[in-house]
Amino acid sequence: MKKCLVSSCLVGLCTRYDGKSKPDKRCLKYLDDLNGLKRYIYIPVCPEQLGGLPTPRPAADVIGGDGMDVLTGLASVMTTEGHNVTKEFIAGAEAVLKIAQDQNIRLALLKAQSPSCGVTKLGVTAALLESNGIKLVEF
């Protein structure tokens, strides 16, 4: 069976910045096939926790570009309280990439509008995964 990464908040784990659970029905359905059987073995990941940030934590956003700009040093990640958490976001992204590489994973289901996982507005983790050939699907 194929493996994929999934933003842990999408499967109902309390890893969101606000510490709440908010599973995504579309994501959970994507993980299942038409007969209700699992299509993927999925590994839940929270880059922000893997980077050392607590839960709950202040909301954060990429300032001065997108996730790729953070990785190249042209942008940063700042909390709403004004703390720079760029190092933690990069460390979390690198930890997620290592998991993907160790498990030979080529697909990641990621949380929309996240400074880590967003795909439409490219988050830090999404940028690192994409630049390493991992397919991204946003929920």
KOLMI-366617 format. One record per residue: residue number from 1; z, y, x of N, C-alpha, C, O in turn; residue in three letters. Coordinates in steps of 0.001 Angstrom, whole numbers, always signed. Atoms other than C-alpha are relative to their C-alpha. Last residue first. Layout:
N
     k      n.c3      n.c2      n.c1     ca.c3     ca.c2     ca.c1      c.c3      c.c2      c.c1      o.c3      o.c2      o.c1     r
   NUM         Z         Y         X         Z         Y         X         Z         Y         X         Z         Y         X   ALA
...
REM end
This chain:
139
     k      n.c3      n.c2      n.c1     ca.c3     ca.c2     ca.c1      c.c3      c.c2      c.c1      o.c3      o.c2      o.c1     r
   139      -530      +109     +1367     +1718    +20778     -7195      +945     +1148      -265     +1503     +1248     -1357   PHE
   138     -1056      -924      +411      -509    +21106     -4119      +390      -227     -1455      -466      -403     -2322   GLU
   137      +163      -162     +1432     -2507    +18299     -2496     +1208      +815      -474     +2352      +476      -172   VAL
   136     -1064      -620      +758     -2923    +18379     +1277      -378       +94     -1477     -1502      +460     -1822   LEU
   135      +461      -545     +1269     -5031    +16031     +3408     +1193      +528      -776     +2234      -126      -843   LYS
   134      -637      +613     +1164     -3658    +15541     +6912      -462      +713     -1254      -412     +1941     -1332   ILE
   133      +884      +886      +767     -6044    +16363     +9743      +619      -687     -1196       +62     -1665     -1696   GLY
   132       -38     +1339      -602     -3581    +17811    +12259      -721     -1031      -869      -494     -2233      -732   ASN
   131      +635      -118     -1325     -4381    +21437    +11400       +16     -1316      +760      -642     -1448     +1792   SER
   130     +1447      -170      +153     -3641    +20553     +7771      -705       +62     +1352     -1776      -520     +1526   GLU
   129      +569     +1275      +451      -186    +19228     +8643     -1520       +85       -94     -2232      -796      +387   LEU
   128       -83      +958     -1106      +692    +22308    +10696      -599     -1351      -394     -1315     -1968      +394   LEU
   127      +935      -392     -1057      -582    +24719     +8048        +8     -1014     +1138     -1050     -1392     +1641   ALA
   126     +1361      +295      +468     +1204    +22879     +5228     -1024      +326     +1084     -1964      -440     +1297   ALA
   125      +206     +1449      -104     +4435    +22965     +7211     -1409      -382      -422     -2064     -1194      +230   THR
   124      -101      +396     -1407     +4237    +26743     +7724      -265     -1498      +174     -1069     -1890     +1019   VAL
   123     -1330       -15      -584     +3027    +27623     +4240       -24      -559     +1419     -1052     -1043     +1894   GLY
   122      -346     +1038      -965      -578    +28358     +3307     +1384      +216      +608     +1638     +1213     +1283   LEU
   121      -469      -919     -1051      -860    +30552      +241      +647      -911     +1026     +1770     -1379      +839   LYS
   120      +841     -1148      +358     -2914    +28093     -1799      +317     +1185      +898      -584     +1769     +1500   THR
   119     +1360      +260      -488     -1243    +25228       +92      -905     +1188      -308     -1666     +1624      +555   VAL
   118     +1106      -538      +791     +2443    +26033      -196     -1347      -269      +638     -1492      -226     +1860   GLY
   117      +923     +1010      +511     +4770    +23684     +1687     -1194      +534      -770     -2107      -232     -1076   CYS
   116      +202     +1181      -845     +6941    +25810     +3936     -1222      -786      -457     -2116     -1084      +335   SER
   115      +348      -489     -1339     +6814    +29300     +2423      -143     -1134     +1016      -681      -929     +2104   PRO
   114     -1094      +188      -949     +6678    +27558      -959      -417      +551     +1358     -1552      +342     +1784   SER
   113      -751     -1252      -146     +4414    +28780     -3751     +1226      -132      +898     +2209      +587      +721   GLN
   112      +692     -1287       +51     +3169    +25282     -4572      +986     +1149      +193     +2174     +1016      -100   ALA
   111      -461      -954     +1007     +5174    +22238     -3526      -739     +1322      +116      -788     +1930     +1185   LYS
   110      -881     -1102      -380     +3312    +19637     -1463      +245      +988     -1137      -572     +1145     -2044   LEU
   109       -89      -668     +1299     +1772    +16198     -1853     +1068     +1074      +132     +2242      +768      +339   LEU
   108     -1278      -635      +318      +872    +15092     +1686      -123      +716     -1338     -1045     +1504     -1548   ALA
   107       -36      -755     +1252     -1858    +12613     +2635     +1397      +571      -202     +2398      -110       +20   LEU
   106     +1152      -912       +22     -2930    +11032     +5975       -27      +885     -1238      -991     +1623     -1443   ARG
   105      +228      -577     +1324      +245     +9133     +6874     -1106     +1040       +84     -1128     +1868      +994   ILE
   104     +1449        +0      +186      +270     +6953    +10001      -391      +488     -1404     -1203      -132     -2090   ASN
   103      +290      +889     +1127     +4052     +6437     +9675     -1496      -105      -305     -1883      -749     -1281   GLN
   102      -684     +1283      -216     +4932     +7881    +13089      -345     -1027     -1074      -387     -2227      -802   ASP
   101      +656      +700     -1100     +2305    +10606    +12653      +619     -1370      +242       -98     -2350      +446   GLN
   100     +1365      +361      +410     +3545    +11662     +9229      -700      -801     +1092     -1337     -1816      +808   ALA
    99      -126     +1081      +988     +7177    +11571    +10353     -1384      -481      -413     -1642     -1684      -455   ILE
    98      -391     +1205      -753     +6295    +13635    +13430      +150     -1198      -936      -282     -2303      -607   LYS
    97     +1194      +523      -678     +4438    +16147    +11255      +326     -1276      +761      -458     -2225      +745   LEU
    96      +825      +625     +1036     +7527    +16517     +9060     -1265      -586      +624     -1660     -1703      +290   VAL
    95      -670     +1249      +384     +9721    +17148    +12105      -814      -739     -1058      -933     -1963     -1008   ALA
    94      +226      +978     -1077     +7241    +19725    +13452      +645     -1342      -326       +86     -2388        +1   GLU
    93     +1407      +393       +62     +7263    +21567    +10120      -314     -1053     +1055     -1017     -2025      +778   ALA
    92      +172      +872     +1159    +11049    +21581    +10104     -1423      -500      -140     -1648     -1672      -442   GLY
    91      -653     +1282      -336    +11205    +22988    +13636      -151      -995     -1146      -419     -2174      -911   ALA
    90      +882      +695      -941     +8669    +25670    +12674      +592     -1356      +372      -129     -2352      +426   ILE
    89     +1192      +416      +742    +10682    +26667     +9599      -969      -757      +906     -1563     -1748      +484   PHE
    88      -374     +1115      +862    +13929    +26709    +11595     -1205      -523      -774     -1361     -1734      -934   GLU
    87      -232     +1177      -849    +12420    +28877    +14320      +327     -1226      -838      -156     -2321      -551   LYS
    86     +1270      +525      -505    +11010    +31334    +11758      +203     -1279      +808      -520     -2256      +611   THR
    85      -159     +1458       -18    +14347    +31823    +10005     -1286      -684      +483     -1545     -1843      +157   VAL
    84     +1203      +655      -498    +14680    +35586    +10621      +266     -1504      +120     +1138     -1928      +880   ASN
    83      -181      +855     -1180    +17474    +36956     +8466     -1318      -681      +368     -2054     -1156      -496   HIS
    82      +457      -609     -1241    +16747    +39913     +6168      +220      -816     +1254       +96      -284     +2357   GLY
    81     -1130      -727      -587    +18808    +38889     +3120      -349      +619     +1349      +490     +1269     +1972   GLU
    80      -163     -1208      +802    +15637    +37927     +1238     +1161      +842      +501     +1261     +2025      +176   THR
    79      -701      +209     +1268    +15067    +35507     +4080       +59     +1320      -762      -199     +2390      -213   THR
    78     -1224      -777      +182    +12393    +36099     +6704      +631      -346     -1345       -63      -571     -2336   MET
    77      -584      +393     +1274     +9636    +33862     +8049     +1359      +685       -89     +2217      +519      +778   VAL
    76     -1342      +569       -39     +7500    +35390    +10773      +429      -418     -1399      -227      -105     -2392   SER
    75      -771      -288     +1208     +3901    +36298    +11512     +1367      -653      +148     +1605     -1421     +1080   ALA
    74      +452     -1285      +551     +1586    +36491    +14551      +771      +425     -1247      +662     +1574     -1677   LEU
    73      -847     -1103      -418     +3363    +33797    +16587      -382     +1363      -538      +169     +2375      -105   GLY
    72      +606      -646     -1172      +608    +31182    +16372      +781     +1237      +462      +371     +1924     +1397   THR
    71      +127      +977     -1090     +2622    +28896    +14078      -579      +617     +1274      -273      +167     +2378   LEU
    70     -1351      +285      -500     +3655    +31834    +11896       -90      -926     +1210      +568      -702     +2226   VAL
    69      -397     -1160      -794       +11    +32938    +11608     +1416      -169      +553     +1708      +283     +1660   ASP
    68      +718      +126     -1269      -882    +29421    +10462      +349     +1161      +927      +483      +979     +2138   MET
    67      -631      +996      -851     +1828    +29665     +7827      -681      -188     +1347       -12      -397     +2359   GLY
    66      -264     +1270      +668      +442    +32877     +6378      +625      -971     +1006      +977      -587     +2122   ASP
    65     +1095      +964       -61      +310    +36527     +7337      +316     -1237      -799      +951     -1168     -1852   GLY
    64     +1013      -366      -982     +2715    +39361     +8112     -1132      -997      +149     -1844      -978     +1153   GLY
    63      +272     -1430      -114     +5874    +38085     +6432     -1065      +219     +1077      -913      -223     +2216   ILE
    62      +766      -291     -1211     +6253    +34487     +5263      -383     +1478       -37      -914     +1970     -1032   VAL
    61     +1438      -181      +161     +8923    +34265     +2595      -629      +269     +1359       +19      +765     +2281   ASP
    60      +691      -531     -1175    +12509    +33141     +2247     -1479      +158      -316     -1992      -415     -1277   ALA
    59     +1460      +107       +91    +14990    +32443      -538      -622      +658     +1229       -55     +1583     +1810   ALA
    58      +719     -1165      +516    +18584    +32294      +630     -1507      -286       -66     -2062      -979      +785   PRO
    57      +260      -948     -1080    +19965    +28777     +1087      -695     +1215      -609     -1264     +1111     -1696   ARG
    56     +1006     -1042      +227    +21395    +26075     -1157      -114      +942     +1205      +711      +930     +2118   PRO
    55      +364       -68     +1416    +21004    +23840      +670     +1289      +171      -765     +2205      -635      -600   THR
    54      -845      +629     +1012    +21415    +24457     +4383      -643       +51     -1385     -1641      +736     -1606   PRO
    53      -516      -948      +987    +18720    +25153     +6995      +821      -725     -1070      +522     -1870     -1409   LEU
    52     -1393      -378      -199    +18410    +22819     +9977      +573      +998      -985     +1720     +1421      -837   GLY
    51       -81     -1052     -1008    +14659    +22435    +10342     +1406      +534      +210     +1630     +1403     +1053   GLY
    50      +263      +645     -1291    +14783    +19116     +8489       +45     +1002     +1155      +303      +630     +2300   LEU
    49     -1198      +756      -380    +16406    +20994     +5597      -187      -651     +1367      +721      -625     +2198   GLN
    48     -1047      -991      -242    +13565    +23525     +5520     +1315      -680      +370     +2024      -212     +1260   GLU
    47      +100      -602     -1331    +10942    +20830     +5979     +1132      +974      +305     +1594     +1056     +1443   PRO
    46      -276     -1422      +203    +12144    +18897     +2935       -12      +652     +1376      +959      +540     +2125   CYS
    45      -386      -837     -1137    +10601    +15436     +2980      +299     +1422      -481      -338     +1931     -1404   VAL
    44      -366     -1377      +333    +10222    +12626      +449      +460      +753     +1250     +1223      +225     +2060   PRO
    43     -1138      -404      -810     +8407     +9558     +1796      +307     +1453      -350      -473     +2349       -27   ILE
    42      -113     -1400      -395     +6081     +7982      -705     +1308      +271      +736     +2356      -307      +450   TYR
    41     -1375       -43      -493     +4865     +4440     -1031      +146     +1434      +483      -607     +1883     +1347   ILE
    40      -368      -317     -1374     +1745     +5117     -2987     +1464      -353      +244     +2298      -288      -659   TYR
    39     +1245       -99      -749       -30     +3953     -6131      +288      +197     +1484      -485      -229     +2342   ARG
    38       +47      -981     -1076     +3173     +2803     -7780     -1327       -88      +745     -1756     -1164     +1162   LYS
    37      -386      +574     -1286     +2590      +882    -10969      -121     +1072     +1077      -906     +2009      +938   LEU
    36     -1391      -309      -285     +2595     +2672    -14311      +505      -610     +1299     +1695      -529     +1607   GLY
    35      -852     +1046      +563      -627      +928    -15375     +1485      +254      +269     +2313      -621       +14   ASN
    34       +87       +24     +1458     -2777     +4027    -14897      +916     -1028      -644     +1274      -883     -1812   LEU
    33     +1354      +252      +502     -1637     +4491    -11300       +49       -88     -1522     +1093      +166     -2124   ASP
    32      +164     +1246      +759     +1568     +6198    -10246     -1459      -200      -381     -2212      +763      -518   ASP
    31      -493     +1097      -830     +2057     +8818     -7496      -162     -1366      -671      -139     -2396        +2   LEU
    30      +973      +204     -1080      -139    +11279     -9371      +395     -1190      +867      -458     -1928     +1359   TYR
    29     +1110      +745      +587     +2132    +10872    -12421     -1063      -319     +1063     -1653     -1399     +1048   LYS
    28      -485     +1364      +240     +5151    +11908    -10342     -1102      -872      -601     -1218     -2050      -265   LEU
    27      -108      +666     -1296     +3214    +14934     -9094      +439     -1450      -185      -137     -2358      +414   CYS
    26     +1368      +254      -474     +2186    +15963    -12599       +11      -740     +1330      -798     -1641     +1551   ARG
    25      +577     +1144      +728     +5748    +15515    -13872     -1410      -329      +479     -1783     -1499      +557   LYS
    24     +1302      -389      +535     +7182    +17848    -11212      -669     -1223      -626     -1005     -2178       +74   ASP
    23     +1113      +925      -248    +10883    +17329    -10586     -1283      +465      -691     -1244     +1109     -1739   PRO
    22     +1106      -403      +873    +13086    +20445    -10645     -1193      -916      +261     -2187      -494      +853   LYS
    21     +1004     +1048      +119    +16500    +19735     -9165     -1071      +465      -975      -756      +963     -2056   SER
    20      +239      +629     +1296    +18582    +22716     -8126     -1065     -1083       +96     -1841     -1142     +1050   LYS
    19      -801     +1203      +144    +20003    +23674     -4738      -216      -753     -1297      +495     -1718     -1577   GLY
    18     -1118      -313      +901    +18626    +27221     -4939      +886     -1212      -281     +1839     -1120     -1055   ASP
    17      -826     -1046      -598    +16417    +26744     -1858     +1228      +307      -858     +2281      +667      -332   TYR
    16      +541     -1354      +160    +15154    +23510     -3374      +950     +1016      +610     +2133      +733      +797   ARG
    15      +251      -583     -1319    +16545    +20281     -1914      -587     +1402       -84      -800     +2048      +941   THR
    14      -564     -1360       +29    +18145    +18786     -5010      -124      +669     +1360      +878      +956     +2015   CYS
    13     -1150      -146      -890    +15874    +15733     -5135      +442     +1465       +25      -390     +2367       -73   LEU
    12     -1286      -172      +644    +13689    +15513     -8234     +1214       +72      +897     +2336      +126      +394   GLY
    11      -419     +1289      +563    +10407    +14074     -6998     +1447       +59      -506     +2047      -973      -809   VAL
    10      +948      +427     +1032     +8804    +17491     -6470      +387     -1320      -651       -35     -1603     -1772   LEU
     9      -331      -679     +1257    +11890    +18774     -4632      -923      -444     -1131      -528      -411     -2296   CYS
     8     -1087      +701      +686    +11319    +16132     -1949      +396      +661     -1313      +847       -25     -2229   SER
     7     -1109      -949       -16     +7949    +17558      -997     +1116      -589      -852      +911      -911     -2022   SER
     6      -109      -824     +1201     +5865    +14409      -795     +1167      +960      +185     +2223      +574      +687   VAL
     5     -1163      -876        -2     +4550    +12479     +2181       +16      +740     -1323     -1032      +976     -1924   LEU
     4      +230     -1436        -7     +2132     +9636     +1628     +1334      +717      +139     +2395      +151      -121   CYS
     3     -1173      -855       -50     +1906     +5917     +2254      -431     +1456       -89     -1532     +1820      +324   LYS
     2       +84     -1243      -757      -824     +3511     +1218     +1309      +768       -71     +2066      +661     -1036   LYS
     1        +0     -1176      +841        +0        +0        +0        +0     +1243      +888      +652     +1272     +1932   MET
REM end
